[in-house]
């Protein structure tokens, strides 16, 4: 299992990205800890549940199966 965090700094395209621990872009400031999961899918779902008004996406580098834009 890996720990996932939501970066609360919005990307230029409007996304808020979910990152897996060990990712180069894993946030260390201004983030929400989403917990530990076996894959990015449940982590992205949790981020969307916590922040329904935000455009949530998986990181293209560490959560590629959940990256949609």
Backbone as a ProteinNet text record, in pm:
[ID]
protein_1_A
[PRIMARY]
XXXXXXXXXXXXXXXXXXXXXXXXXXXXXXXXXXXXXXXXXXXXXXXXXXXXXXXXXXXXXXXXXXXXX
[TERTIARY]
84.9	0	88.6	39	111.9	26.3	91.3	20.7	-2.7	-117.7	-153.3	-187.3	-150.8	-182.5	-241	-331.1	-386.6	-312	-251.2	-184.7	-293	-295.7	-397.8	-356.9	-243.3	-203.5	-259.6	-345.1	-410.7	-311.5	-321.1	-238	-291.8	-209	-254.5	-381.1	-402.9	-522.1	-645.1	-631.1	-743.7	-747.7	-662.6	-660.4	-596.2	-641.1	-574.8	-530.8	-401.4	-348.5	-326.7	-355.3	-330.8	-194.8	-109.9	24.8	47	125.5	164.8	298.9	316.1	443.6	556.4	666.6	779.2	781.7	671.9	665.2	753.4	817.8	898.4	814.8	685.8	596.7	509.8	541.6	467.3	473	358	359.9	403.7	480.3	524.6	465.4	403.6	330.7	201	98.6	-30.8	-91.3	-119.2	-174.9	-278	-354.5	-445	-403.6	-376.7	-339.3	-464.7	-462.7	-579.3	-578.6	-462.9	-452.2	-375.9	-376.5	-305.3	-402.2	-362.1	-445	-357.5	-419.5	-348.8	-326.5	-402.5	-389.8	-442.3	-424	-464.2	-616.1	-689.5	-835	-908.2	-891.1	-959.2	-910.2	-784	-731.3	-795.9	-810.4	-876.1	-1023.4	-1087.8	-1228	-1243.1	-1150.3	-1154.3	-1134.3	-1041.9	-1019.5	-1145.2	-1210.6	-1333.6	-1445.8	-1450.1	-1550.8	-1526.9	-1399.3	-1365.2	-1378.7	-1353.7	-1353.6	-1438.7	-1570	-1655.6	-1655.1	-1618.5	-1619.3	-1486.2	-1384.6	-1253.8	-1241	-1162.2	-1131.8	-1012.3	-1038.7	-936.9	-886.2	-755.1	-694.1	-574.9	-538.3	-418.1	-295.8	-183.8	-57.3	-17	27.1	68.1	192.4	271.4	396.2	378.3	302.3	291.6	153.8	54.6	-82.5	-140.1	-58.1	-94.3	-228.8	-264	-394.8	-513	-489.6	-595.8	-582.3	-488.1	-467.9	-557.7	-647.2	-747	-737.8	-650.7	-643.6	-501.5
-118.8	0	123.9	227.5	354	465.3	566.4	683.3	780	844.7	940.1	1075.1	1179	1316.2	1392.2	1484.4	1575.7	1708.1	1749.3	1879.2	1986.4	2076.9	2182.2	2305.9	2298.1	2402.9	2364.7	2448.9	2419.7	2427.5	2332	2330.4	2432.5	2474.5	2572.5	2530.2	2398.4	2352.2	2339.7	2375.5	2371.1	2247.7	2148.7	2025.3	2043.6	1959.8	1937.8	1792.2	1766.6	1633.9	1549.7	1420.4	1319.9	1256.3	1249.7	1194.4	1079.5	981.5	867	896.9	849.1	868.2	815.2	886.9	850.8	927.3	992.9	1072.7	1196.7	1234.1	1355.8	1477.3	1473.4	1587.2	1570	1470.9	1446.6	1572.1	1632.7	1761.2	1747.9	1846.1	1851.5	1971.9	2061.2	2174.8	2190.8	2247.1	2275.1	2151.1	2051.1	1926.4	1872.5	1772.9	1698.6	1552.5	1492.4	1351.7	1267.5	1183.9	1104	966.1	919.2	788.2	690.4	563.6	457.1	370.4	341.9	262.8	170.9	68.7	-24.7	31.1	134.1	194.5	337.9	409	549.3	568.4	470.5	484.5	522.7	447.5	484.3	618	650.3	778.4	895.5	882.7	987.5	997.6	884.5	886	956.5	931.2	997.6	1148	1188.9	1332.1	1397.7	1329.2	1383.4	1391.5	1295.3	1298.6	1416.3	1439.5	1547.8	1685.5	1692.6	1820.3	1809.8	1798.7	1777.3	1892.8	2011.4	2124.4	2142.4	2062.7	2074.3	1973.1	2010.6	1924.5	1836.8	1711.7	1620.8	1530.1	1507.3	1421.1	1350.3	1235.4	1166.3	1226.4	1221.1	1269.6	1183.7	1246.1	1172.8	1087.8	1123.8	1051.9	933.9	951.1	845.2	779.5	841.2	786.7	785.2	740.8	745.1	678.9	564	504.8	596.6	692.4	783.7	922.5	938.8	1068.6	1074.8	1174.8	1181.7	1304.7	1400.6	1519.7	1558.7
0	0	0	-62.5	-69.8	-11.5	40	90.6	-25.2	-24.5	-129.9	-68.5	-142.8	-102.4	-219.6	-186.7	-286	-275.1	-383.7	-388.3	-397.6	-301.4	-299.4	-378.8	-448.1	-542.1	-678.7	-732	-859	-975	-1066.4	-1186.4	-1286.7	-1385.1	-1484.5	-1560.1	-1576.3	-1648.5	-1558.5	-1429.4	-1336.4	-1248	-1275.4	-1197.5	-1060.2	-967.3	-839.1	-845.1	-832.8	-858.5	-733.3	-748.6	-645.8	-674.6	-571.2	-584.6	-487.7	-532.9	-451.2	-385	-260.5	-192.1	-280.9	-283.4	-368.4	-498.8	-533.4	-656.2	-642.2	-749.1	-752.3	-713.3	-745.1	-720.9	-595.9	-512.9	-388.4	-302.3	-273.2	-201.9	-55.6	-12.4	127.6	200.1	126.6	183.7	105	167.7	105.4	38.2	119.7	69.8	167.5	121.4	207.4	199.9	315.2	320.7	298.9	196.3	160.4	224	268.9	331.2	244.4	286.7	216.3	137.1	14	-77.3	-161	-220.2	-307.6	-447.4	-483.7	-616.1	-611.1	-721.6	-725.7	-732.1	-783.6	-799.6	-672.7	-564.1	-440.1	-382.6	-404.5	-355.3	-428.9	-559.4	-638.4	-597.8	-576.1	-532	-398.4	-306.1	-175.3	-190.8	-276.3	-300.1	-357.5	-450.3	-509.3	-406.3	-313.6	-207.6	-114.4	-78.4	13.1	-51.6	-180.4	-252.1	-379	-365	-482.2	-583.1	-539.7	-632.5	-705.9	-669.5	-734.4	-849	-947.2	-1061.4	-1022.4	-982.7	-930.4	-1041.9	-1042.7	-1141.7	-1080.1	-1134	-1090.5	-1157.5	-1090	-1145.2	-1264.7	-1372.6	-1492.5	-1466.4	-1366.1	-1337.8	-1243.3	-1136	-1034.4	-1028.3	-1086.5	-1083.2	-1224.5	-1318.7	-1460.3	-1492	-1428.8	-1461.5	-1424.2	-1337.6	-1293.1	-1353.6	-1445.1	-1510.5	-1633	-1636	-1743.6	-1832.1	-1797.3	-1883.7	-1911.5
[MASK]
+++++++++++++++++++++++++++++++++++++++++++++++++++++++++++++++++++++

